Amino acid sequence: MAAFTGPAKPLLSLNPQEDTKFKKEVAQVRRRANKQQEKQKLTPGVIYVGHLPPSLYETQIRAYFSQFGTVTRFRLSRSTKTGNSKGYGFVEFESEDVAKIAAETMNNYLFGERLLKCHFIPPEK
């Protein structure tokens, strides 16, 4: 096995005379990569899911919707008196585009014995 004794050596060009120019170019490439990552930050998207069967639990619904993408939050509305499901919930996805696709796909989908109603909720609301 290889043993590492210290930190990695700094980047050096093949020609020692062009070393400073090479370091500047590497720094520019890294800055451009960071800017692109900042631009690609995703805005979360939320969908309303209605007409849920009462026999389903949060974990089952979260697992089902995770096939579309990363589910960051899920909220199933429950009665304060009985604790039973009210039949609707909200699913937040990591990306707004994924949420739109999931809402479009799952709207009027036969889930259990009911037709689900799914609507994308705009970020303003």
C-alpha positions in Angstrom: 0.0 0.0 0.0 1.1 3.6 -0.6 1.7 5.7 2.4 1.1 9.5 2.2 3.5 11.5 4.2 2.4 15.1 3.6 0.1 17.4 1.7 0.0 17.3 -2.1 2.5 19.3 -4.0 1.2 22.5 -5.7 0.4 22.4 -9.4 3.4 23.1 -11.5 3.7 23.5 -15.3 6.1 21.4 -17.3 8.1 24.4 -18.2 9.4 26.3 -15.0 9.4 29.6 -16.9 5.7 29.4 -17.5 4.8 28.4 -14.0 3.2 31.7 -12.9 1.1 31.8 -16.1 0.0 28.2 -15.6 -1.1 29.0 -12.0 -3.2 31.9 -13.2 -4.9 29.8 -15.8 -5.7 27.1 -13.2 -7.1 29.7 -10.9 -9.3 31.1 -13.7 -10.6 27.6 -14.5 -11.5 27.0 -10.9 -13.3 30.3 -10.6 -15.3 29.5 -13.7 -16.2 26.1 -12.3 -17.4 27.7 -9.0 -19.5 30.3 -10.9 -21.2 27.5 -12.9 -22.0 25.6 -9.7 -23.6 28.7 -8.2 -25.7 29.1 -11.3 -26.9 25.5 -11.1 -28.2 25.8 -7.6 -31.7 24.4 -7.7 -34.8 26.0 -6.4 -37.1 23.5 -4.6 -40.5 22.7 -6.0 -43.6 21.7 -4.0 -46.6 19.8 -5.1 -50.0 19.3 -3.5 -51.2 15.7 -3.4 -54.9 15.1 -2.7 -57.3 12.2 -2.5 -54.7 10.0 -0.7 -56.0 6.7 0.6 -56.3 6.7 4.4 -54.4 3.4 4.8 -51.0 4.9 3.5 -48.3 6.2 5.8 -45.8 8.9 5.3 -42.9 6.6 4.6 -44.8 4.8 1.9 -45.8 8.0 0.1 -42.3 9.4 0.5 -40.8 6.3 -1.0 -43.2 6.3 -3.9 -42.5 9.9 -4.8 -38.8 9.5 -4.5 -38.8 7.6 -7.8 -39.1 11.0 -9.5 -36.2 12.6 -7.7 -34.9 13.6 -4.3 -37.7 14.4 -1.8 -36.5 17.0 0.7 -39.7 17.2 2.7 -43.1 15.5 2.9 -46.0 16.6 5.0 -49.2 14.5 5.4 -52.0 16.5 6.9 -53.6 14.7 9.9 -56.6 15.4 12.1 -55.7 16.8 15.5 -58.5 14.9 17.3 -58.1 11.4 15.8 -54.7 11.5 14.2 -56.0 10.0 11.0 -55.0 11.3 7.6 -57.1 14.0 6.1 -56.3 12.6 2.7 -53.9 15.3 1.4 -50.3 16.2 1.7 -47.4 18.2 0.3 -44.2 16.9 -1.3 -41.1 19.1 -1.7 -38.6 18.1 -4.3 -35.0 19.3 -4.6 -35.8 20.7 -8.1 -38.7 22.7 -9.4 -38.6 20.9 -12.7 -38.8 17.5 -11.0 -41.8 18.7 -9.1 -43.6 19.8 -12.3 -43.0 16.5 -13.9 -44.2 14.5 -10.8 -47.3 16.6 -10.6 -48.1 16.2 -14.3 -47.4 12.4 -14.1 -49.3 11.7 -10.9 -52.4 13.8 -11.6 -55.4 11.5 -12.0 -53.3 8.5 -11.2 -55.1 5.5 -9.7 -53.4 4.9 -6.4 -55.1 2.3 -4.3 -58.8 2.8 -4.8 -58.6 6.6 -5.5 -57.6 9.0 -8.3 -54.8 11.2 -7.0 -55.0 14.9 -7.6 -51.6 16.5 -7.9 -50.9 20.2 -8.6 -47.6 22.1 -8.7 -47.6 25.0 -6.2 -45.7 28.1 -7.6 -43.0 29.5 -5.3 -45.0 32.7 -4.7 -47.5 30.8 -2.6 
